[in-house]
Amino acid sequence: MGYQSVSNELVHLTENEAIGFLRQESGFATKAIHSGYRPEQLLCRSIVAPIYMSTSVSSASLSQNDNKGNEFNTENPTRIILEQTLAALDNGKYALVFPSGTAGQSCLMAMLKAGDSILCGSNIYTGTIELFRETGVDIGLEVNFVDMTKPDEVKKALKSNTKMVWVETPSNPMMLISDIKTIADIVHKETNAIVVVDNTPSSCYFQRPLDFGADAVSYSITKFMNGHNDVVMGSISTNSKELYEKIKFTQQITGIWPSPFDCALVIRSLKTLALRMERHSLNALLIAKFLEHHPRVSGVLHPALTSHPQHKLALSQCYGHGGSLCFYIKDAKLDETKRFLKHLKVFMWADSLGGCESLAQAPLLWFVVPTSFSDEEVHDLGFLENLIRLSCGLEDPEILIEDLNQALNAL
Ligand SMILES: Cc1ncc(COP(=O)(O)O)c(C=O)c1O
């Protein structure tokens, strides 16, 4: 058996392929480890990329005809290594990193002009909704919301001034899936707007939206991509030189870059992305299947379950599902939901997702549910009193399941 067939055989054995998700392309893990940096680039030949803390570069070695060196503070080598790795992992040509996911989103928003319109999914990460409809509207943008799971509705909602369509799939926390290719085709046919996919919950291991026609992919690197709950960062990847240059220009004039130290931590983290995502995914799937049959649970939201409303669509555009899922505690009021969270011993009651540590939260208690949201809006998002979101970490699945079991049984 050749080397290639051995690795394909191993990939084939993953749970996600057995469920019917797309077959993971060979070479992802190797790209994650080698694509941004090679030891030959440096005299010292260190096998790990160094952290360049310098905020400026010397112009002394430039040729006489070249009067322009690297831009002061915008071309940090550690950051460039990270950006090259991120671009390669998304099957993209370019990537840029930001000090948070929200900063990347703000940069994209800042490229728009007063009078331009954003068309945004109505049931996505509430921080994004708030950014667009509070700050966006304050600076003169028009912001419209639509059910992104319904491409016909998306088509109807497009306007002549629509300049950016914001898709988050799977959505956080409700796990709704939108059809990236169909939406991109409609938007590109009807307008000159860009389609941006927030790919935070899947990471580029389980979904690569540029392959499906998205113009740009946005990440909260803070979550699975870094995966250790110790860095806040964002990124944007694209294949379009024009778009990349526009974003880079806006980033430069607004001055939003992460530190080289944080970049080095993320370079380190990406090397284990494939391994980590497989374990997050397996843990979440085993937990979803366990919860599905628990008498104190009235529903589980996880795209790999056949009960998920967009299960088939998820299979057709993803290589698997990450570590997040939601479930409803049967007939629980908020007090009981809080008691469940307090009973947990391994899962920690905390916001965020994507790290090694398993976390649980009731979206209704989230700090990111903006005060500007009415009770009715919160209800329409599906944030009921008995809804729990889990971020399944990398611990042993049987221990996580037992933890949930004892907390549910204690109610
Ligand atoms: C889907 C999604 N996008 C963007 C963000 C914002 O990212 P950050 O916290 O890095 O600013 C989050 C944060 O939870 C998120 O869940």
Ligand as a Chemical Component Dictionary entry (heavy atoms), coordinates in Angstrom:
data_LIG
# 
_chem_comp.id                   LIG 
_chem_comp.type                 NON-POLYMER 
_chem_comp.pdbx_formal_charge   0 
_chem_comp.three_letter_code    LIG 
# 
loop_
_chem_comp_atom.comp_id 
_chem_comp_atom.atom_id 
_chem_comp_atom.alt_atom_id 
_chem_comp_atom.type_symbol 
_chem_comp_atom.charge 
_chem_comp_atom.model_Cartn_x 
_chem_comp_atom.model_Cartn_y 
_chem_comp_atom.model_Cartn_z 
_chem_comp_atom.pdbx_ordinal 
LIG C1 C1 C 0 -19.242 33.664 14.691 1  
LIG C2 C2 C 0 -18.441 34.730 15.349 2  
LIG N1 N1 N 0 -17.919 35.711 14.607 3  
LIG C3 C3 C 0 -17.190 36.714 15.163 4  
LIG C4 C4 C 0 -16.974 36.769 16.514 5  
LIG C5 C5 C 0 -16.174 37.906 17.117 6  
LIG O1 O1 O 0 -14.877 37.497 17.339 7  
LIG P1 P1 P 0 -13.900 38.110 18.466 8  
LIG O2 O2 O 0 -14.443 37.680 19.798 9  
LIG O3 O3 O 0 -12.581 37.511 18.145 10 
LIG O4 O4 O 0 -13.925 39.596 18.280 11 
LIG C6 C6 C 0 -17.497 35.752 17.334 12 
LIG C7 C7 C 0 -17.292 35.765 18.797 13 
LIG O5 O5 O 0 -17.881 35.023 19.531 14 
LIG C8 C8 C 0 -18.247 34.718 16.734 15 
LIG O6 O6 O 0 -18.780 33.716 17.462 16 
# 
loop_
_chem_comp_bond.comp_id 
_chem_comp_bond.atom_id_1 
_chem_comp_bond.atom_id_2 
_chem_comp_bond.value_order 
_chem_comp_bond.pdbx_ordinal 
LIG C1 C2 SING 1  
LIG C2 N1 SING 2  
LIG C2 C8 DOUB 3  
LIG N1 C3 DOUB 4  
LIG C3 C4 SING 5  
LIG C4 C5 SING 6  
LIG C4 C6 DOUB 7  
LIG C5 O1 SING 8  
LIG O1 P1 SING 9  
LIG P1 O2 DOUB 10 
LIG P1 O3 SING 11 
LIG P1 O4 SING 12 
LIG C6 C7 SING 13 
LIG C6 C8 SING 14 
LIG C7 O5 DOUB 15 
LIG C8 O6 SING 16 
# 
